């Protein structure tokens, strides 16, 4: 059993472009939340908006161009809007490494599930079916519209 | 039984080792299960009790010993939760890849 997950994807783009797509709010809204409110910078707690599904506040903890970007949040569909520092959270980390052929490997890690407080893990699992549908819908829009 | 309780119960190396030993479906006596865990028998007993309280394992008295086995349902819930989180990140990362590879404006 695991306290963390790790996913990898190879992206045929420069390290700078990958980093920008993760750290620049104008680009982040093109692939993840629909809107971002507040300052998207280290130490700030901007709010991800998922349309009618709700909003989720995150805390950006570290940004190292063009290699690393990390934030804490109450995972997924709990739509937590309080002070992120006041509750147990998971840490979401993006690591970008350049491969021999010039493409980038993006490694996503989310850790801290074992420390989540009462009910969060379970409600995250239950509520996230809605968030999941929303993401699929966004993806479909993205693929058909571009 | 909540997913939360499962993760909490497994967030300890001794408990994780206990669950790993039981994960092939076999049952152990408490005495056998407590061997080579790197903690005292009392310490092992405490972790076994914690797993039983979280409904991850079952204790069956058998004569003078107690047999321990895994409750598969509880681990299944935790696996589903993890699979769900992984799947959502995969979709987000695919969308990110599309964005970067299909557009030249970034």
gemmi code that builds the backbone of each chain (N, CA, C; Angstrom):
import gemmi

chains = {
    "A": [
        ("UNK", (0.849, -1.186, 0.000), (0.000, 0.000, 0.000), (0.883, 1.234, 0.000)),
        ("UNK", (0.342, 2.306, -0.457), (1.198, 3.447, -0.736), (0.635, 4.734, -0.156)),
        ("UNK", (1.541, 5.609, 0.180), (1.168, 6.917, 0.680), (1.282, 7.963, -0.419)),
        ("UNK", (1.795, 7.542, -1.569), (1.990, 8.506, -2.649), (1.734, 7.852, -3.998)),
        ("UNK", (1.499, 8.699, -4.984), (1.409, 8.196, -6.355), (2.450, 8.923, -7.194)),
        ("UNK", (2.872, 8.292, -8.247), (3.796, 8.944, -9.171), (3.379, 8.614, -10.599)),
        ("UNK", (3.296, 9.640, -11.425), (2.954, 9.449, -12.836), (4.018, 10.139, -13.674)),
        ("UNK", (4.257, 9.606, -14.850), (5.251, 10.196, -15.750), (4.653, 10.374, -17.134)),
        ("UNK", (5.079, 11.432, -17.793), (4.656, 11.609, -19.181), (5.809, 12.267, -19.937)),
        ("UNK", (6.005, 11.838, -21.181), (7.031, 12.461, -22.016), (6.354, 13.501, -22.896)),
        ("UNK", (6.886, 14.697, -22.897), (6.302, 15.790, -23.655), (7.350, 16.325, -24.623)),
        ("UNK", (6.955, 16.419, -25.859), (7.881, 16.878, -26.882), (7.876, 18.402, -26.932)),
        ("UNK", (8.511, 18.982, -25.926), (8.606, 20.442, -25.834), (9.817, 20.765, -24.968)),
        ("UNK", (10.250, 22.008, -25.024), (11.427, 22.383, -24.242), (11.081, 22.461, -22.756)),
        ("UNK", (12.110, 22.364, -21.914), (11.909, 22.436, -20.468), (11.255, 23.764, -20.073)),
        ("UNK", (11.653, 24.835, -20.762), (11.094, 26.149, -20.461), (9.589, 26.184, -20.731)),
        ("UNK", (9.190, 25.602, -21.853), (7.759, 25.624, -22.199), (6.935, 24.767, -21.241)),
        ("UNK", (7.489, 23.612, -20.877), (6.757, 22.742, -19.939), (6.602, 23.461, -18.595)),
        ("UNK", (7.683, 24.065, -18.136), (7.634, 24.769, -16.856), (6.616, 25.909, -16.900)),
        ("UNK", (6.625, 26.624, -18.015), (5.701, 27.752, -18.142), (4.241, 27.287, -18.096)),
        ("UNK", (3.978, 26.139, -18.736), (2.601, 25.633, -18.761), (2.128, 25.221, -17.365)),
        ("UNK", (3.059, 24.948, -16.459), (2.722, 24.537, -15.097), (2.716, 25.724, -14.137)),
        ("UNK", (3.506, 26.747, -14.451), (3.696, 27.849, -13.498), (2.996, 29.144, -13.906)),
        ("UNK", (2.589, 29.251, -15.162), (1.923, 30.463, -15.628), (0.409, 30.237, -15.589)),
        ("UNK", (-0.313, 30.975, -14.727), (-1.746, 30.704, -14.553), (-2.544, 30.786, -15.856)),
        ("UNK", (-2.099, 31.653, -16.769), (-2.835, 31.766, -18.035), (-2.754, 30.482, -18.851)),
        ("UNK", (-1.678, 29.722, -18.658), (-1.549, 28.444, -19.362), (-2.121, 27.291, -18.548)),
        ("UNK", (-2.016, 27.381, -17.215), (-2.541, 26.303, -16.360), (-4.041, 26.099, -16.613)),
        ("UNK", (-4.756, 27.204, -16.822), (-6.209, 27.077, -17.034), (-6.545, 26.434, -18.382)),
        ("UNK", (-5.549, 26.244, -19.218), (-5.816, 25.583, -20.506), (-5.785, 24.055, -20.390)),
        ("UNK", (-5.287, 23.566, -19.242), (-5.245, 22.093, -19.138), (-5.730, 21.545, -17.811)),
        ("UNK", (-5.941, 22.416, -16.793), (-6.350, 21.858, -15.507), (-7.598, 22.553, -14.963)),
        ("UNK", (-7.518, 23.541, -14.062), (-8.768, 24.176, -13.641), (-9.273, 25.091, -14.750)),
        ("UNK", (-10.527, 25.498, -14.638), (-11.089, 26.400, -15.633), (-10.657, 27.841, -15.364)),
        ("UNK", (-10.547, 28.170, -14.063), (-10.125, 29.525, -13.683), (-9.143, 29.450, -12.521)),
        ("UNK", (-8.339, 30.491, -12.368), (-7.479, 30.628, -11.189), (-7.671, 32.040, -10.648)),
        ("UNK", (-8.053, 32.112, -9.345), (-8.212, 33.408, -8.699), (-7.074, 33.610, -7.716)),
        ("UNK", (-6.564, 34.820, -7.618), (-5.491, 35.105, -6.679), (-4.133, 34.960, -7.341)),
        ("UNK", (-3.129, 35.310, -6.596), (-1.786, 35.317, -7.150), (-1.215, 33.911, -7.208)),
        ("UNK", (-0.682, 33.554, -8.350), (-0.138, 32.205, -8.541), (1.368, 32.264, -8.317)),
        ("UNK", (1.762, 32.325, -7.031), (3.177, 32.479, -6.700), (3.461, 31.785, -5.371)),
        ("UNK", (4.738, 31.514, -5.131), (5.142, 30.806, -3.914), (4.661, 31.555, -2.669)),
        ("UNK", (4.063, 30.807, -1.732), (3.568, 31.382, -0.489), (2.132, 31.863, -0.585)),
        ("UNK", (1.597, 31.938, -1.798), (0.226, 32.411, -2.003), (-0.747, 31.230, -2.019)),
        ("UNK", (-2.022, 31.553, -1.814), (-3.060, 30.519, -1.813), (-4.131, 30.850, -2.865)),
        ("UNK", (-3.800, 30.668, -4.128), (-4.795, 30.927, -5.172), (-5.900, 29.861, -5.165)),
        ("UNK", (-6.989, 30.161, -5.868), (-8.146, 29.261, -5.884), (-8.365, 28.727, -7.294)),
        ("UNK", (-8.349, 27.398, -7.405), (-8.705, 26.742, -8.658), (-10.226, 26.706, -8.774)),
        ("UNK", (-10.747, 27.108, -9.915), (-12.185, 27.018, -10.149), (-12.483, 25.931, -11.165)),
        ("UNK", (-13.468, 25.076, -10.832), (-13.842, 23.981, -11.732), (-15.275, 24.158, -12.206)),
        ("UNK", (-15.565, 25.351, -12.707), (-16.905, 25.625, -13.223), (-17.955, 25.419, -12.149)),
        ("UNK", (-19.042, 24.753, -12.519), (-20.147, 24.566, -11.573), (-19.816, 23.526, -10.506)),
        ("UNK", (-18.681, 22.846, -10.646), (-18.343, 21.797, -9.677), (-17.757, 22.349, -8.384)),
        ("UNK", (-17.250, 23.559, -8.424), (-16.739, 24.122, -7.184), (-15.357, 24.727, -7.325)),
        ("UNK", (-14.806, 25.112, -6.189), (-13.496, 25.747, -6.160), (-12.617, 25.046, -5.144)),
        ("UNK", (-11.312, 25.115, -5.345), (-10.374, 24.424, -4.470), (-9.152, 25.318, -4.263)),
        ("UNK", (-8.870, 25.639, -3.001), (-7.734, 26.517, -2.730), (-6.455, 25.690, -2.591)),
        ("UNK", (-5.383, 26.183, -3.172), (-4.096, 25.498, -3.068), (-3.081, 26.440, -2.412)),
        ("UNK", (-1.963, 25.887, -1.970), (-0.855, 26.686, -1.427), (0.395, 26.341, -2.229)),
        ("UNK", (0.909, 27.324, -2.949), (2.117, 27.075, -3.745), (3.326, 27.125, -2.817)),
        ("UNK", (4.079, 26.022, -2.754), (5.164, 25.939, -1.774), (6.554, 26.137, -2.373)),
        ("UNK", (6.725, 25.813, -3.651), (8.060, 25.974, -4.203), (8.005, 26.054, -5.731)),
        ("UNK", (8.831, 26.901, -6.291), (8.911, 27.024, -7.749), (10.369, 27.246, -8.117)),
        ("UNK", (10.935, 26.311, -8.828), (12.331, 26.400, -9.249), (12.405, 26.298, -10.765)),
        ("UNK", (12.479, 27.470, -11.459), (12.561, 27.402, -12.928), (13.834, 26.655, -13.356)),
        ("UNK", (13.761, 25.874, -14.348), (12.594, 25.373, -15.061), (12.437, 23.889, -14.753)),
        ("UNK", (12.642, 23.556, -13.468), (12.751, 22.139, -13.084), (11.650, 21.639, -12.161)),
        ("UNK", (11.131, 22.505, -11.307), (10.313, 22.007, -10.200), (9.228, 23.004, -9.830)),
        ("UNK", (8.041, 22.474, -9.562), (6.936, 23.308, -9.110), (6.098, 22.462, -8.156)),
        ("UNK", (5.701, 23.021, -7.009), (4.970, 22.206, -6.032), (3.924, 23.018, -5.291)),
        ("UNK", (2.790, 22.361, -5.016), (1.788, 22.990, -4.161), (1.114, 21.947, -3.282)),
        ("UNK", (0.489, 22.461, -2.224), (-0.288, 21.612, -1.328), (-1.768, 21.885, -1.560)),
        ("UNK", (-2.567, 20.830, -1.372), (-4.009, 21.003, -1.453), (-4.708, 19.863, -0.737)),
        ("UNK", (-5.985, 20.067, -0.497), (-6.839, 18.970, -0.050), (-7.310, 18.318, -1.337)),
        ("UNK", (-6.917, 17.068, -1.569), (-7.013, 16.540, -2.922), (-8.412, 16.540, -3.522)),
        ("UNK", (-8.405, 16.803, -4.817), (-9.553, 16.575, -5.669), (-10.814, 17.304, -5.283)),
        ("UNK", (-11.887, 16.571, -5.246), (-13.220, 17.154, -5.218), (-13.761, 17.539, -3.867)),
        ("UNK", (-12.870, 17.804, -2.895), (-13.387, 18.269, -1.614), (-13.689, 19.755, -1.637)),
        ("UNK", (-13.147, 20.439, -2.637), (-13.423, 21.851, -2.839), (-13.221, 22.644, -1.555)),
        ("UNK", (-12.038, 22.496, -1.022), (-11.681, 23.143, 0.231), (-11.327, 24.602, -0.011)),
        ("UNK", (-11.924, 25.508, 0.780), (-11.677, 26.935, 0.560), (-11.085, 27.659, 1.768)),
        ("UNK", (-10.816, 26.955, 2.862), (-10.236, 27.606, 4.033), (-8.738, 27.813, 3.864)),
        ("UNK", (-8.075, 28.149, 4.974), (-6.624, 28.327, 4.968), (-5.971, 26.960, 4.783)),
        ("UNK", (-5.227, 26.804, 3.697), (-4.627, 25.504, 3.381), (-3.665, 25.070, 4.496)),
        ("UNK", (-3.048, 26.053, 5.167), (-2.095, 25.740, 6.236), (-2.773, 25.167, 7.478)),
        ("UNK", (-4.101, 25.311, 7.562), (-4.802, 24.911, 8.783), (-5.245, 23.451, 8.757)),
        ("UNK", (-5.055, 22.778, 7.635), (-5.533, 21.395, 7.524), (-4.437, 20.491, 6.958)),
        ("UNK", (-4.637, 19.195, 7.081), (-3.729, 18.231, 6.454), (-3.958, 18.242, 4.950)),
        ("UNK", (-2.861, 18.183, 4.224), (-2.970, 18.278, 2.776), (-2.066, 17.232, 2.129)),
        ("UNK", (-2.223, 17.075, 0.837), (-1.235, 16.304, 0.082), (-0.331, 17.290, -0.659)),
        ("UNK", (0.873, 16.823, -0.954), (1.847, 17.637, -1.676), (1.875, 17.173, -3.134)),
        ("UNK", (1.629, 18.116, -4.037), (1.663, 17.818, -5.469), (2.952, 18.399, -6.034)),
        ("UNK", (3.779, 17.558, -6.646), (5.076, 18.013, -7.151), (5.223, 17.694, -8.641)),
        ("UNK", (5.698, 18.665, -9.376), (6.027, 18.479, -10.791), (7.536, 18.586, -10.959)),
        ("UNK", (8.141, 17.587, -11.571), (9.583, 17.639, -11.850), (9.791, 17.477, -13.353)),
        ("UNK", (10.575, 18.387, -13.910), (10.802, 18.361, -15.356), (12.276, 18.048, -15.615)),
        ("UNK", (12.535, 16.987, -16.345), (13.917, 16.673, -16.714), (14.021, 16.564, -18.233)),
        ("UNK", (15.146, 17.019, -18.746), (15.375, 16.962, -20.187), (15.971, 15.600, -20.536)),
        ("UNK", (15.432, 14.990, -21.583), (15.932, 13.692, -22.023), (16.965, 13.879, -23.144)),
        ("UNK", (17.643, 12.785, -23.472), (18.704, 12.843, -24.485), (18.210, 13.378, -25.821)),
        ("UNK", (16.981, 13.049, -26.180), (16.475, 13.454, -27.497), (15.895, 14.870, -27.488)),
        ("UNK", (16.015, 15.584, -26.355), (15.537, 16.957, -26.299), (14.123, 17.097, -25.782)),
        ("UNK", (13.382, 15.985, -25.707), (12.045, 16.048, -25.129), (12.171, 16.105, -23.602)),
        ("UNK", (11.040, 16.328, -22.946), (11.071, 16.418, -21.483), (10.282, 15.286, -20.856)),
        ("UNK", (10.784, 14.832, -19.719), (9.997, 13.903, -18.918), (9.430, 14.688, -17.751)),
        ("UNK", (8.097, 14.665, -17.647), (7.431, 15.333, -16.540), (6.991, 14.265, -15.541)),
        ("UNK", (7.465, 14.391, -14.304), (7.106, 13.431, -13.262), (6.212, 14.118, -12.245)),
        ("UNK", (5.025, 13.553, -12.052), (4.063, 14.095, -11.106), (4.035, 13.187, -9.882)),
        ("UNK", (4.191, 13.774, -8.706), (4.073, 13.006, -7.471), (3.036, 13.669, -6.581)),
        ("UNK", (2.124, 12.881, -6.037), (1.224, 13.391, -5.003), (1.414, 12.498, -3.786)),
        ("UNK", (1.745, 13.103, -2.638), (2.062, 12.307, -1.455), (1.359, 12.851, -0.228)),
        ("UNK", (1.184, 11.988, 0.760), (0.599, 12.401, 2.030), (-0.805, 11.877, 2.279)),
        ("UNK", (-1.220, 10.877, 1.509), (-2.587, 10.367, 1.680), (-2.809, 9.780, 3.072)),
        ("UNK", (-1.759, 9.176, 3.650), (-1.920, 8.521, 4.956), (-2.202, 9.532, 6.062)),
        ("UNK", (-1.797, 10.778, 5.840), (-1.960, 11.790, 6.885), (-3.275, 12.549, 6.768)),
        ("UNK", (-4.053, 12.242, 5.752), (-5.298, 12.992, 5.550), (-6.230, 12.815, 6.739)),
        ("UNK", (-6.972, 13.879, 7.101), (-7.839, 13.798, 8.270), (-9.085, 12.954, 8.009)),
        ("UNK", (-9.859, 12.766, 9.066), (-11.097, 12.005, 8.981), (-11.917, 12.435, 7.766)),
        ("UNK", (-12.454, 11.463, 7.091), (-13.449, 11.679, 6.028), (-12.899, 12.223, 4.712)),
        ("UNK", (-11.747, 12.887, 4.745), (-11.301, 13.540, 3.518), (-11.034, 12.527, 2.406)),
        ("UNK", (-10.287, 11.494, 2.725), (-9.945, 10.531, 1.679), (-11.200, 9.922, 1.088)),
        ("UNK", (-12.113, 9.545, 1.966), (-13.320, 8.892, 1.489), (-14.191, 9.835, 0.680)),
        ("UNK", (-14.386, 11.063, 1.215), (-15.244, 11.988, 0.494), (-14.585, 12.405, -0.812)),
        ("UNK", (-13.253, 12.468, -0.803), (-12.544, 12.786, -2.031), (-12.864, 11.748, -3.091)),
        ("UNK", (-12.836, 10.505, -2.674), (-13.109, 9.411, -3.593), (-14.537, 9.493, -4.123)),
        ("UNK", (-15.486, 9.762, -3.209), (-16.888, 9.776, -3.622), (-17.225, 10.991, -4.474)),
        ("UNK", (-16.727, 12.159, -4.023), (-17.122, 13.379, -4.722), (-16.409, 13.551, -6.052)),
        ("UNK", (-15.308, 12.863, -6.177), (-14.501, 13.135, -7.341), (-15.022, 12.565, -8.632)),
        ("UNK", (-16.054, 11.733, -8.547), (-16.621, 11.257, -9.797), (-17.120, 12.453, -10.595)),
        ("UNK", (-17.652, 13.462, -9.889), (-18.085, 14.680, -10.568), (-16.929, 15.424, -11.190)),
        ("UNK", (-15.862, 15.570, -10.424), (-14.682, 16.264, -10.926), (-14.068, 15.535, -12.104)),
        ("UNK", (-14.125, 14.260, -12.046), (-13.572, 13.401, -13.094), (-14.347, 13.619, -14.396)),
        ("UNK", (-15.667, 13.638, -14.286), (-16.484, 13.884, -15.474), (-16.160, 15.250, -16.064)),
        ("UNK", (-15.962, 16.198, -15.162), (-15.659, 17.549, -15.606), (-14.342, 17.580, -16.386)),
        ("UNK", (-13.338, 16.875, -15.850), (-12.046, 16.852, -16.519), (-12.147, 16.182, -17.881)),
        ("UNK", (-12.886, 15.093, -17.943), (-13.070, 14.396, -19.220), (-13.745, 15.313, -20.220)),
        ("UNK", (-14.745, 16.052, -19.733), (-15.453, 16.983, -20.596), (-14.520, 18.056, -21.135)),
        ("UNK", (-13.678, 18.554, -20.257), (-12.724, 19.597, -20.670), (-11.777, 19.051, -21.725)),
        ("UNK", (-11.336, 17.830, -21.496), (-10.391, 17.218, -22.422), (-11.033, 17.060, -23.797)),
        ("UNK", (-12.279, 16.589, -23.782), (-12.992, 16.397, -25.035), (-13.139, 17.725, -25.770)),
        ("UNK", (-13.531, 18.760, -25.020), (-13.650, 20.094, -25.613), (-12.320, 20.520, -26.224)),
        ("UNK", (-11.287, 20.262, -25.470), (-9.966, 20.689, -25.894), (-9.558, 20.006, -27.192)),
        ("UNK", (-9.797, 18.701, -27.241), (-9.364, 17.932, -28.410), (-10.201, 18.273, -29.634)),
        ("UNK", (-11.497, 18.513, -29.438), (-12.353, 18.764, -30.594), (-12.303, 20.216, -31.030)),
        ("UNK", (-11.961, 21.107, -30.100), (-12.019, 22.528, -30.405), (-10.741, 23.109, -30.989)),
        ("UNK", (-9.631, 22.437, -30.744), (-8.353, 23.053, -31.125), (-7.981, 22.749, -32.573)),
    ],
    "B": [
        ("UNK", (-15.963, 1.149, 7.859), (-14.611, 1.157, 7.296), (-14.467, 2.286, 6.298)),
        ("UNK", (-13.537, 3.206, 6.538), (-13.324, 4.292, 5.589), (-11.951, 4.147, 4.935)),
        ("UNK", (-11.824, 4.722, 3.754), (-10.540, 4.724, 3.065), (-9.490, 5.407, 3.927)),
        ("UNK", (-9.946, 6.491, 4.563), (-9.078, 7.254, 5.452), (-8.446, 6.350, 6.521)),
        ("UNK", (-9.261, 5.517, 7.142), (-8.765, 4.632, 8.199), (-7.742, 3.645, 7.645)),
        ("UNK", (-7.981, 3.197, 6.428), (-7.043, 2.259, 5.808), (-5.669, 2.911, 5.651)),
        ("UNK", (-5.648, 4.117, 5.123), (-4.361, 4.787, 4.903), (-3.665, 5.069, 6.218)),
        ("UNK", (-4.455, 5.498, 7.206), (-3.865, 5.764, 8.508), (-3.244, 4.507, 9.086)),
        ("UNK", (-3.990, 3.432, 8.994), (-3.522, 2.183, 9.588), (-2.247, 1.695, 8.925)),
        ("UNK", (-2.089, 2.011, 7.643), (-0.931, 1.505, 6.909), (0.246, 2.473, 6.934)),
        ("UNK", (0.041, 3.631, 7.542), (1.105, 4.625, 7.559), (2.154, 4.343, 8.623)),
        ("UNK", (2.593, 3.115, 8.708), (3.587, 2.710, 9.708), (4.310, 1.490, 9.147)),
        ("UNK", (5.634, 1.468, 9.205), (6.379, 0.388, 8.560), (6.073, -1.002, 9.124)),
        ("UNK", (5.829, -1.082, 10.428), (5.536, -2.397, 11.013), (4.165, -2.897, 10.550)),
        ("UNK", (3.197, -1.997, 10.566), (1.858, -2.400, 10.116), (1.878, -2.762, 8.633)),
        ("UNK", (2.655, -1.996, 7.875), (2.760, -2.276, 6.442), (3.360, -3.660, 6.211)),
        ("UNK", (4.373, -4.009, 7.001), (4.998, -5.320, 6.873), (4.009, -6.434, 7.242)),
        ("UNK", (3.231, -6.193, 8.272), (2.227, -7.189, 8.683), (1.238, -7.432, 7.537)),
        ("UNK", (0.762, -6.326, 6.961), (-0.216, -6.451, 5.874), (0.414, -7.127, 4.657)),
        ("UNK", (1.684, -6.792, 4.397), (2.368, -7.421, 3.265), (2.449, -8.937, 3.449)),
        ("UNK", (2.772, -9.373, 4.670), (2.853, -10.812, 4.933), (1.517, -11.507, 4.737)),
        ("UNK", (0.448, -10.803, 5.064), (-0.886, -11.408, 4.962), (-1.481, -11.275, 3.566)),
        ("UNK", (-0.802, -10.495, 2.709), (-1.455, -10.088, 1.459), (-1.613, -11.218, 0.447)),
        ("UNK", (-0.945, -12.349, 0.660), (-1.172, -13.476, -0.254), (-2.376, -14.308, 0.182)),
        ("UNK", (-3.082, -13.831, 1.201), (-4.301, -14.511, 1.614), (-4.109, -15.547, 2.710)),
        ("UNK", (-2.882, -15.781, 3.104), (-2.648, -16.792, 4.130), (-2.968, -16.233, 5.513)),
        ("UNK", (-3.190, -17.126, 6.482), (-3.422, -16.676, 7.848), (-2.263, -17.116, 8.737)),
        ("UNK", (-1.945, -16.284, 9.700), (-0.840, -16.517, 10.622), (-1.388, -16.542, 12.043)),
        ("UNK", (-0.686, -17.223, 12.946), (-0.979, -17.009, 14.361), (-0.321, -15.688, 14.760)),
        ("UNK", (-0.816, -15.082, 15.811), (-0.224, -13.824, 16.277), (1.256, -14.017, 16.587)),
        ("UNK", (1.586, -15.170, 17.188), (2.984, -15.446, 17.532), (3.874, -15.467, 16.304)),
        ("UNK", (3.434, -16.180, 15.281), (4.210, -16.302, 14.049), (4.326, -14.949, 13.342)),
        ("UNK", (3.213, -14.234, 13.313), (3.172, -12.937, 12.621), (4.068, -11.909, 13.313)),
        ("UNK", (4.295, -12.086, 14.600), (5.082, -11.117, 15.368), (6.589, -11.313, 15.215)),
        ("UNK", (6.979, -12.429, 14.586), (8.410, -12.713, 14.465), (9.073, -11.797, 13.439)),
        ("UNK", (10.311, -11.411, 13.749), (11.152, -10.652, 12.817), (10.517, -9.372, 12.282)),
        ("UNK", (9.795, -8.693, 13.129), (9.205, -7.416, 12.711), (10.079, -6.240, 13.142)),
        ("UNK", (11.109, -6.535, 13.912), (11.983, -5.460, 14.366), (11.452, -4.716, 15.580)),
        ("UNK", (10.376, -5.238, 16.161), (9.848, -4.645, 17.398), (9.584, -5.776, 18.396)),
        ("UNK", (9.331, -5.393, 19.642), (9.042, -6.396, 20.670), (7.714, -7.093, 20.370)),
        ("UNK", (7.489, -8.241, 21.010), (6.215, -8.942, 20.811), (5.048, -8.068, 21.245)),
        ("UNK", (5.315, -7.294, 22.306), (4.272, -6.382, 22.786), (3.988, -5.296, 21.743)),
        ("UNK", (5.079, -4.794, 21.156), (4.933, -3.783, 20.107), (4.187, -4.334, 18.904)),
        ("UNK", (4.505, -5.559, 18.535), (3.832, -6.202, 17.402), (2.349, -6.383, 17.698)),
        ("UNK", (2.067, -6.802, 18.919), (0.687, -7.031, 19.353), (-0.142, -5.741, 19.228)),
        ("UNK", (0.512, -4.628, 19.613), (-0.153, -3.324, 19.548), (-0.515, -2.967, 18.100)),
        ("UNK", (0.426, -3.218, 17.183), (0.171, -2.885, 15.774), (-0.898, -3.796, 15.183)),
        ("UNK", (-0.892, -5.065, 15.607), (-1.926, -5.994, 15.136), (-3.299, -5.532, 15.623)),
        ("UNK", (-3.353, -5.081, 16.868), (-4.616, -4.557, 17.397), (-5.079, -3.329, 16.612)),
        ("UNK", (-4.114, -2.461, 16.263), (-4.469, -1.253, 15.507), (-5.081, -1.622, 14.153)),
        ("UNK", (-4.486, -2.629, 13.503), (-5.007, -3.059, 12.204), (-6.388, -3.692, 12.347)),
        ("UNK", (-6.598, -4.406, 13.458), (-7.907, -5.017, 13.705), (-8.955, -3.939, 13.961)),
        ("UNK", (-8.577, -2.900, 14.712), (-9.506, -1.803, 15.000), (-9.908, -1.061, 13.729)),
        ("UNK", (-8.960, -0.980, 12.786), (-9.244, -0.303, 11.522), (-9.960, -1.230, 10.543)),
        ("UNK", (-10.258, -2.444, 10.993), (-11.008, -3.389, 10.152), (-10.215, -3.877, 8.945)),
        ("UNK", (-8.909, -3.809, 9.027), (-8.082, -4.246, 7.911), (-7.763, -5.730, 8.030)),
        ("UNK", (-7.634, -6.198, 9.262), (-7.410, -7.631, 9.481), (-8.499, -8.185, 10.390)),
        ("UNK", (-8.625, -9.505, 10.384), (-9.584, -10.180, 11.251), (-8.837, -11.108, 12.195)),
        ("UNK", (-9.295, -11.180, 13.429), (-8.712, -12.084, 14.412), (-9.706, -13.209, 14.707)),
        ("UNK", (-9.225, -14.442, 14.595), (-10.078, -15.595, 14.895), (-9.428, -16.436, 15.982)),
        ("UNK", (-10.028, -16.495, 17.168), (-9.487, -17.381, 18.206), (-9.535, -18.827, 17.713)),
        ("UNK", (-8.422, -19.536, 17.850), (-8.356, -20.943, 17.431), (-7.588, -21.703, 18.503)),
        ("UNK", (-8.322, -22.333, 19.404), (-7.683, -23.008, 20.521), (-6.997, -22.008, 21.418)),
        ("UNK", (-5.731, -22.245, 21.707), (-4.999, -21.318, 22.586), (-4.383, -20.170, 21.798)),
        ("UNK", (-4.397, -20.264, 20.498), (-3.798, -19.221, 19.661), (-4.882, -18.368, 19.018)),
        ("UNK", (-4.441, -17.282, 18.379), (-5.363, -16.463, 17.605), (-4.841, -16.383, 16.176)),
        ("UNK", (-5.700, -16.707, 15.231), (-5.318, -16.635, 13.823), (-5.631, -15.239, 13.281)),
        ("UNK", (-4.741, -14.758, 12.421), (-4.901, -13.428, 11.840), (-4.990, -13.558, 10.320)),
        ("UNK", (-5.947, -12.912, 9.715), (-5.972, -12.859, 8.251), (-6.471, -11.496, 7.785)),
        ("UNK", (-6.236, -11.230, 6.521), (-6.533, -9.930, 5.929), (-7.993, -9.851, 5.501)),
        ("UNK", (-8.592, -8.685, 5.660), (-9.915, -8.455, 5.067), (-9.707, -7.797, 3.714)),
        ("UNK", (-9.934, -8.532, 2.651), (-9.612, -7.986, 1.322), (-10.393, -6.736, 0.955)),
        ("UNK", (-11.610, -6.593, 1.456), (-12.433, -5.440, 1.079), (-11.779, -4.106, 1.432)),
        ("UNK", (-11.143, -4.068, 2.586), (-10.591, -2.800, 3.045), (-9.458, -2.345, 2.154)),
        ("UNK", (-8.599, -3.279, 1.773), (-7.495, -2.899, 0.895), (-7.991, -2.540, -0.497)),
        ("UNK", (-9.031, -3.211, -0.907), (-9.611, -2.923, -2.218), (-10.069, -1.461, -2.291)),
        ("UNK", (-10.670, -0.978, -1.213), (-11.115, 0.426, -1.182), (-9.954, 1.388, -1.350)),
        ("UNK", (-8.870, 1.086, -0.646), (-7.707, 1.957, -0.738), (-7.125, 1.920, -2.150)),
        ("UNK", (-7.113, 0.735, -2.744), (-6.594, 0.617, -4.115), (-7.434, 1.417, -5.099)),
        ("UNK", (-8.748, 1.355, -4.922), (-9.640, 2.104, -5.815), (-9.389, 3.599, -5.687)),
        ("UNK", (-9.196, 4.043, -4.454), (-8.940, 5.463, -4.216), (-7.673, 5.904, -4.946)),
        ("UNK", (-6.607, 5.118, -4.790), (-5.336, 5.429, -5.441), (-5.481, 5.385, -6.964)),
        ("UNK", (-6.173, 4.372, -7.456), (-6.353, 4.235, -8.914), (-7.097, 5.443, -9.475)),
        ("UNK", (-8.076, 5.928, -8.704), (-8.870, 7.073, -9.112), (-8.000, 8.330, -9.214)),
        ("UNK", (-7.178, 8.542, -8.185), (-6.273, 9.702, -8.172), (-5.290, 9.617, -9.342)),
        ("UNK", (-4.758, 8.423, -9.580), (-3.789, 8.239, -10.668), (-4.419, 8.534, -12.018)),
        ("UNK", (-5.641, 8.032, -12.176), (-6.327, 8.197, -13.450), (-6.575, 9.679, -13.752)),
        ("UNK", (-6.949, 10.423, -12.699), (-7.214, 11.843, -12.912), (-5.941, 12.606, -13.273)),
        ("UNK", (-4.831, 12.263, -12.622), (-3.585, 12.926, -12.985), (-3.172, 12.571, -14.401)),
        ("UNK", (-3.387, 11.318, -14.790), (-3.044, 10.918, -16.162), (-3.805, 11.768, -17.181)),
        ("UNK", (-5.082, 12.006, -16.901), (-5.882, 12.820, -17.820), (-5.365, 14.260, -17.873)),
        ("UNK", (-5.031, 14.810, -16.697), (-4.531, 16.191, -16.667), (-3.204, 16.295, -17.420)),
        ("UNK", (-2.334, 15.306, -17.203), (-1.024, 15.366, -17.853), (-1.157, 15.178, -19.364)),
        ("UNK", (-2.106, 14.359, -19.776), (-2.356, 14.206, -21.209), (-2.831, 15.530, -21.817)),
        ("UNK", (-3.696, 16.231, -21.079), (-4.180, 17.530, -21.561), (-3.022, 18.526, -21.657)),
        ("UNK", (-2.118, 18.462, -20.696), (-0.939, 19.336, -20.707), (-0.043, 19.017, -21.906)),
        ("UNK", (0.147, 17.749, -22.149), (0.978, 17.310, -23.280), (0.390, 17.810, -24.600)),
        ("UNK", (-0.934, 17.638, -24.733), (-1.632, 18.113, -25.922), (-1.408, 19.611, -26.134)),
        ("UNK", (-1.599, 20.334, -25.037), (-1.458, 21.792, -25.094), (-0.079, 22.173, -25.622)),
        ("UNK", (0.946, 21.522, -25.117), (2.315, 21.899, -25.475), (2.709, 21.409, -26.856)),
        ("UNK", (2.212, 20.240, -27.229), (2.661, 19.665, -28.496), (1.836, 20.135, -29.686)),
        ("UNK", (0.604, 20.568, -29.420), (-0.267, 20.959, -30.530), (-0.286, 22.452, -30.800)),
        ("UNK", (0.236, 23.228, -29.852), (0.173, 24.673, -30.071), (1.575, 25.266, -30.044)),
        ("UNK", (1.772, 26.277, -30.825), (3.088, 26.891, -30.862), (3.136, 28.220, -30.154)),
        ("UNK", (2.018, 28.562, -29.479), (1.923, 29.909, -28.931), (2.365, 30.003, -27.471)),
        ("UNK", (2.975, 28.953, -26.964), (3.397, 29.031, -25.574), (4.900, 29.037, -25.499)),
    ],
}
model = gemmi.Model(1)
for chain_id, residues in chains.items():
    chain = gemmi.Chain(chain_id)
    for i, (resn, *xyz) in enumerate(residues, 1):
        res = gemmi.Residue()
        res.name, res.seqid = resn, gemmi.SeqId(i, " ")
        for name, pos in zip(("N", "CA", "C"), xyz):
            atom = gemmi.Atom()
            atom.name, atom.element = name, gemmi.Element(name[0])
            atom.pos, atom.b_iso = gemmi.Position(*pos), 0.0
            res.add_atom(atom)
        chain.add_residue(res)
    model.add_chain(chain)
structure = gemmi.Structure()
structure.add_model(model)
structure.setup_entities()
